[in-house]
Amino acid sequence: MAPSKLTKAEIIENIQQKLELNRPDVHYVIDEFFEEIKRGLEQDRVIELRGFGTFEVRTRKGREKARNPKTGDLVAVDTHGVAIFRPGKELKDFVWNLRQEKDL
């Protein structure tokens, strides 16, 4: 069974209820948080959120011969950036223990 999704709207709702703030204010803060991460990546900065993880942009080399998975046609792929996330130690430890607790 596929895991259920937690959407941005649900995160906003949960924070709004826990902190008893106005929903538009929470929505604004969350949007600005994501925009700040995007701005940092755009400036080629590494975004480090202690205890959570690190975001960065890496360059993936282009190729002359790649395949479109849908059609099977050969296509050229330009050099491009990809977003990378590396979980921090606290997040790794937390997730590591999740499956162990559920299996008991």
RODO-2510 file (C-alpha; in nm, 4 decimals, decimal comma):
residues 104
     n   res          X          Y          Z
     1     m     0,0000     0,0000     0,0000
     2     a     0,1351     0,3433    -0,0972
     3     p     0,1906     0,5874     0,1886
     4     s    -0,0580     0,8724     0,2161
     5     k     0,0567     1,2214     0,1216
     6     l     0,0939     1,5174     0,3543
     7     t     0,0188     1,8283     0,1494
     8     k     0,1263     2,1860     0,2012
     9     a    -0,2358     2,2745     0,2801
    10     e    -0,2434     2,0112     0,5566
    11     i     0,0847     2,1391     0,7001
    12     i    -0,0546     2,4930     0,7059
    13     e    -0,3752     2,3686     0,8716
    14     n    -0,1815     2,1714     1,1363
    15     i     0,0458     2,4647     1,2234
    16     q    -0,2487     2,7042     1,2276
    17     q    -0,4359     2,4832     1,4760
    18     k    -0,1350     2,4161     1,6993
    19     l    -0,0285     2,7797     1,7239
    20     e    -0,3789     2,9291     1,7009
    21     l    -0,2715     3,1752     1,4317
    22     n    -0,4595     3,3127     1,1322
    23     r    -0,4467     3,0730     0,8377
    24     p    -0,3386     3,3476     0,5905
    25     d    -0,0465     3,4398     0,8195
    26     v     0,0727     3,0788     0,8420
    27     h     0,0300     3,0383     0,4653
    28     y     0,2372     3,3529     0,4068
    29     v     0,5197     3,2353     0,6362
    30     i     0,5326     2,8901     0,4746
    31     d     0,5358     3,0424     0,1241
    32     e     0,8137     3,2843     0,2229
    33     f     1,0142     2,9973     0,3758
    34     f     1,0018     2,8050     0,0474
    35     e     1,0816     3,1185    -0,1539
    36     e     1,3848     3,1858     0,0666
    37     i     1,5119     2,8329     0,0011
    38     k     1,4617     2,8822    -0,3747
    39     r     1,6412     3,2202    -0,3635
    40     g     1,9352     3,0619    -0,1812
    41     l     1,9588     2,7824    -0,4372
    42     e     1,9335     3,0372    -0,7181
    43     q     2,2361     3,2172    -0,5668
    44     d     2,4243     2,8834    -0,5641
    45     r     2,4152     2,8636    -0,1845
    46     v     2,3869     2,5462     0,0206
    47     i     2,0802     2,5576     0,2482
    48     e     2,1584     2,3893     0,5798
    49     l     1,8727     2,3297     0,8229
    50     r     2,0377     2,1849     1,1340
    51     g     1,8710     1,8681     1,2531
    52     f     1,6750     1,8354     0,9290
    53     g     1,8996     1,8340     0,6247
    54     t     2,0776     2,0183     0,3461
    55     f     1,9546     2,1392     0,0069
    56     e     2,1909     2,2197    -0,2774
    57     v     2,2045     2,2375    -0,6562
    58     r     2,4331     2,0063    -0,8486
    59     t     2,5036     2,0178    -1,2191
    60     r     2,4099     1,7163    -1,4263
    61     k     2,6026     1,6876    -1,7511
    62     g     2,4108     1,6910    -2,0765
    63     r     2,4063     1,3962    -2,3154
    64     e     2,3615     1,3594    -2,6870
    65     k     2,1881     1,0223    -2,6622
    66     a     1,9071     0,9881    -2,4141
    67     r     1,5693     0,8263    -2,4604
    68     n     1,2275     0,9705    -2,4067
    69     p     1,0798     0,7034    -2,1761
    70     k     0,7302     0,7572    -2,3134
    71     t     0,8067     0,7333    -2,6853
    72     g     1,1501     0,5698    -2,6922
    73     d     1,2795     0,8422    -2,9268
    74     l     1,6408     0,9565    -2,8997
    75     v     1,6728     1,3092    -2,7609
    76     a     1,9577     1,5386    -2,6589
    77     v     1,9609     1,6578    -2,2974
    78     d     2,1327     1,9864    -2,2087
    79     t     2,3481     2,0339    -1,8998
    80     h     2,1134     2,1304    -1,6190
    81     g     2,0848     2,1767    -1,2445
    82     v     1,9200     1,9277    -1,0110
    83     a     1,8050     1,9879    -0,6544
    84     i     1,9661     1,7547    -0,4019
    85     f     1,8490     1,6928    -0,0448
    86     r     2,0682     1,5183     0,2100
    87     p     1,8941     1,4375     0,5384
    88     g     2,0681     1,5440     0,8594
    89     k     2,1691     1,3038     1,1348
    90     e     1,8621     1,3706     1,3519
    91     l     1,6241     1,3103     1,0597
    92     k     1,8139     0,9960     0,9552
    93     d     1,7969     0,8568     1,3086
    94     f     1,4283     0,9443     1,3411
    95     v     1,3357     0,7744     1,0122
    96     w     1,5603     0,4750     1,0851
    97     n     1,3648     0,4046     1,4021
    98     l     1,0198     0,4506     1,2424
    99     r     1,0130     0,1161     1,0627
   100     q     1,1568    -0,0686     1,3620
   101     e     0,8771     0,0626     1,5865
   102     k     0,6035    -0,0210     1,3334
   103     d     0,7297    -0,3768     1,2852
   104     l     0,7092    -0,4532     1,6596
***
